[in-house]
Amino acid sequence: MARATVFNADPAAQARAFAGAGFSWLHVVDLDGAFAGRPINASAVGTILENVSIPVQLGGGIRNMATIESWLKRGVARVVIGTAAIKDPALVREAARAFPGQIAVGLDAKDGFIAVEGWAEDSDATVLDTAKRFEDAGVAAIIYTDIGRDGLLKGLNVGATAALARAISIPVIASGGLASLDDVRRLLSDEGAGITGAIAGRALYDGRLDPAEALALVAVAAAA
């Protein structure tokens, strides 16, 4: 939190800009909520939901069924369960049964081991073992974040993410460090085989990644 950077003080305007650029999903994290263990930025998320029509995926502080159901009722298309997936895996199974296609698991890792509570605590759980635990749970996606790269523009950990994708049947989304068109090309190459999507953040905010060029690469690959 001490290193958090504000890129835009108007979340709704930023959401509209991303939607206007042609992205098919909007990934939102309640960063304060991740530390607090409960929703903190509900008002800001609400304004985002009111301002875009593309599906919104939300994580941060989602630790119980009441919170999950509340966000889905408000229009969130998919919720991401992170810390609770490690500390209360039964919640993931219950939620996935109750809300098919609307539950994702966020695995934030450093050196292959999961970190929780907004990355403030390490655990002895490995990414692969944790992901396999949810193979039969009906989870819509696994979001794998290499926290050693997130926000640092070091490039995605495509190798580790693709290895995870090949080892499980759940769709895997890459996150953490996407820095340039080269990362997009790697995702779309044989190196990224099995990865179903990627989350871009800081590279978009500071102009290192041009949305039109990135989405054009994706479109060409999809048509091939």
C-alpha positions as CSV (number, residue, x, y, z in Angstrom):
1,M,0.0,0.0,0.0
2,A,2.9,2.4,0.7
3,R,3.9,2.1,-3.0
4,A,0.4,2.5,-4.4
5,T,0.2,5.0,-7.3
6,V,-2.9,7.0,-8.3
7,F,-3.2,7.1,-12.1
8,N,-6.7,8.5,-12.3
9,A,-8.9,10.0,-9.6
10,D,-12.1,9.2,-11.7
11,P,-12.7,5.5,-11.8
12,A,-15.8,5.8,-14.0
13,A,-14.0,7.9,-16.6
14,Q,-11.1,5.4,-16.7
15,A,-13.6,2.5,-17.1
16,R,-15.3,4.3,-20.0
17,A,-11.9,4.8,-21.6
18,F,-11.0,1.2,-21.4
19,A,-14.4,0.1,-22.7
20,G,-14.1,2.6,-25.5
21,A,-10.7,1.2,-26.5
22,G,-12.4,-2.1,-27.3
23,F,-11.5,-4.3,-24.3
24,S,-14.0,-7.1,-23.8
25,W,-13.6,-7.3,-20.0
26,L,-12.8,-4.9,-17.2
27,H,-10.7,-6.2,-14.3
28,V,-11.2,-4.2,-11.1
29,V,-9.5,-4.7,-7.7
30,D,-10.7,-3.1,-4.4
31,L,-7.1,-2.8,-3.1
32,D,-8.2,-1.4,0.3
33,G,-10.7,-4.2,0.5
34,A,-7.9,-6.8,-0.1
35,F,-6.2,-5.5,3.0
36,A,-9.3,-5.0,5.1
37,G,-10.9,-8.3,4.2
38,R,-14.2,-6.6,3.2
39,P,-15.4,-4.2,0.5
40,I,-14.1,-0.7,1.0
41,N,-14.4,1.0,-2.4
42,A,-18.0,-0.1,-3.1
43,S,-19.0,3.4,-4.2
44,A,-16.3,3.6,-6.8
45,V,-17.0,0.1,-8.1
46,G,-20.7,1.1,-8.3
47,T,-20.0,4.0,-10.5
48,I,-17.9,1.8,-12.7
49,L,-20.7,-0.6,-13.1
50,E,-23.1,2.2,-14.0
51,N,-20.7,3.6,-16.7
52,V,-19.8,0.5,-18.7
53,S,-21.7,-2.3,-20.5
54,I,-18.7,-4.7,-20.8
55,P,-18.5,-7.4,-18.2
56,V,-16.7,-6.4,-15.0
57,Q,-14.5,-8.9,-13.0
58,L,-14.0,-7.8,-9.4
59,G,-11.6,-8.9,-6.7
60,G,-10.5,-7.6,-3.3
61,G,-12.0,-8.3,0.1
62,I,-14.5,-10.9,-1.1
63,R,-14.5,-13.4,1.7
64,N,-18.0,-14.7,2.2
65,M,-21.2,-15.7,0.3
66,A,-23.1,-12.6,1.3
67,T,-20.4,-10.4,-0.3
68,I,-20.3,-12.6,-3.4
69,E,-24.1,-12.5,-3.8
70,S,-24.2,-8.8,-3.2
71,W,-21.7,-7.9,-5.9
72,L,-23.3,-10.3,-8.5
73,K,-26.7,-8.7,-7.8
74,R,-25.2,-5.3,-8.4
75,G,-24.0,-6.3,-11.8
76,V,-20.5,-7.7,-11.4
77,A,-20.2,-10.4,-14.0
78,R,-17.5,-12.4,-12.1
79,V,-16.0,-12.2,-8.7
80,V,-12.4,-13.2,-7.9
81,I,-11.8,-15.1,-4.6
82,G,-8.2,-14.8,-3.5
83,T,-7.3,-15.0,0.2
84,A,-10.5,-16.9,1.0
85,A,-9.7,-19.6,-1.6
86,I,-6.6,-20.5,0.5
87,K,-8.2,-20.1,4.0
88,D,-11.7,-21.3,3.2
89,P,-11.7,-23.4,0.0
90,A,-15.2,-24.7,0.8
91,L,-16.4,-21.1,0.0
92,V,-15.1,-21.4,-3.5
93,R,-17.0,-24.7,-4.1
94,E,-20.2,-23.4,-2.5
95,A,-20.1,-20.2,-4.6
96,A,-19.2,-22.0,-7.9
97,R,-22.2,-24.3,-7.4
98,A,-24.5,-21.4,-6.6
99,F,-23.2,-19.1,-9.3
100,P,-21.9,-21.1,-12.3
101,G,-19.5,-19.3,-14.5
102,Q,-19.3,-16.3,-12.2
103,I,-16.6,-17.4,-9.8
104,A,-12.8,-17.1,-10.4
105,V,-9.9,-17.9,-8.1
106,G,-7.0,-15.4,-7.8
107,L,-3.7,-17.0,-7.1
108,D,-1.1,-14.4,-6.2
109,A,2.3,-16.0,-5.9
110,K,6.0,-15.3,-5.2
111,D,8.5,-17.9,-6.2
112,G,5.7,-20.4,-6.8
113,F,4.1,-19.9,-3.3
114,I,0.8,-18.2,-2.6
115,A,0.6,-14.8,-0.8
116,V,-2.6,-13.7,0.9
117,E,-4.2,-10.7,2.7
118,G,-3.3,-8.3,-0.1
119,W,0.1,-9.9,-0.4
120,A,0.9,-9.1,3.2
121,E,1.2,-12.7,4.3
122,D,3.1,-15.6,2.7
123,S,1.8,-19.2,2.8
124,D,3.2,-22.7,2.3
125,A,0.7,-23.4,-0.5
126,T,2.0,-23.9,-4.0
127,V,0.2,-22.5,-7.0
128,L,-0.2,-25.9,-8.7
129,D,-1.4,-27.7,-5.7
130,T,-3.9,-25.0,-4.9
131,A,-5.2,-24.8,-8.5
132,K,-5.6,-28.6,-8.7
133,R,-7.7,-28.4,-5.5
134,F,-10.4,-26.6,-7.5
135,E,-10.3,-28.8,-10.7
136,D,-13.8,-30.2,-10.0
137,A,-15.3,-27.2,-8.3
138,G,-16.7,-25.5,-11.4
139,V,-14.4,-22.4,-11.2
140,A,-14.7,-20.2,-14.3
141,A,-11.0,-19.2,-14.3
142,I,-7.8,-19.1,-12.4
143,I,-6.0,-15.7,-12.4
144,Y,-2.3,-16.2,-11.8
145,T,-0.4,-13.2,-10.7
146,D,3.4,-13.1,-10.3
147,I,3.6,-10.5,-7.5
148,G,7.3,-10.1,-8.1
149,R,6.5,-8.5,-11.4
150,D,3.1,-6.9,-10.8
151,G,3.2,-3.1,-11.5
152,L,7.0,-3.3,-12.3
153,L,6.7,-3.7,-16.0
154,K,9.2,-6.6,-16.0
155,G,7.2,-8.6,-18.4
156,L,4.7,-11.4,-17.7
157,N,5.9,-14.7,-16.4
158,V,4.6,-16.5,-19.5
159,G,6.5,-19.7,-18.8
160,A,5.1,-20.3,-15.4
161,T,1.6,-19.3,-16.4
162,A,1.5,-21.5,-19.4
163,A,2.9,-24.4,-17.4
164,L,0.0,-24.0,-14.9
165,A,-2.5,-23.8,-17.8
166,R,-1.2,-27.0,-19.3
167,A,-1.4,-28.8,-15.9
168,I,-5.0,-28.0,-15.1
169,S,-8.3,-28.0,-17.0
170,I,-9.5,-24.6,-15.6
171,P,-8.9,-21.6,-18.0
172,V,-5.9,-19.6,-16.8
173,I,-5.5,-15.8,-17.1
174,A,-2.1,-14.2,-16.9
175,S,-1.5,-11.2,-14.6
176,G,1.4,-9.3,-13.3
177,G,4.1,-7.4,-15.3
178,L,2.5,-7.1,-18.7
179,A,4.7,-4.3,-20.2
180,S,4.6,-4.2,-24.0
181,L,3.5,-5.6,-27.3
182,D,6.3,-8.1,-26.9
183,D,4.4,-9.6,-24.0
184,V,1.2,-9.8,-26.1
185,R,3.2,-11.6,-28.8
186,R,4.6,-14.1,-26.4
187,L,1.1,-14.8,-25.0
188,L,-0.1,-15.5,-28.6
189,S,2.9,-17.6,-29.5
190,D,3.6,-21.3,-28.8
191,E,5.2,-20.1,-25.6
192,G,1.9,-19.0,-24.2
193,A,-0.1,-22.0,-25.4
194,G,-3.0,-22.7,-23.0
195,I,-3.3,-19.2,-21.6
196,T,-6.8,-17.9,-22.2
197,G,-6.4,-14.2,-21.4
198,A,-4.2,-11.6,-19.8
199,I,-4.7,-8.6,-17.5
200,A,-3.0,-5.3,-18.4
201,G,-2.7,-2.4,-16.0
202,R,0.2,-0.1,-15.5
203,A,1.4,-0.4,-19.1
204,L,-1.9,1.0,-20.3
205,Y,-1.9,3.8,-17.8
206,D,1.6,5.1,-18.6
207,G,1.3,4.6,-22.4
208,R,3.7,1.7,-22.9
209,L,1.0,-0.5,-24.3
210,D,-1.2,0.9,-27.1
211,P,-4.7,-0.7,-26.7
212,A,-5.4,-0.6,-30.5
213,E,-2.2,-2.3,-31.4
214,A,-2.5,-4.9,-28.6
215,L,-6.1,-5.8,-29.5
216,A,-5.3,-5.9,-33.2
217,L,-2.7,-8.6,-32.5
218,V,-5.3,-10.6,-30.5
219,A,-7.8,-10.2,-33.3
220,V,-5.3,-11.5,-35.9
221,A,-4.4,-14.5,-33.7
222,A,-8.1,-15.3,-33.1
223,A,-8.8,-15.2,-36.9
224,A,-5.9,-17.5,-37.8
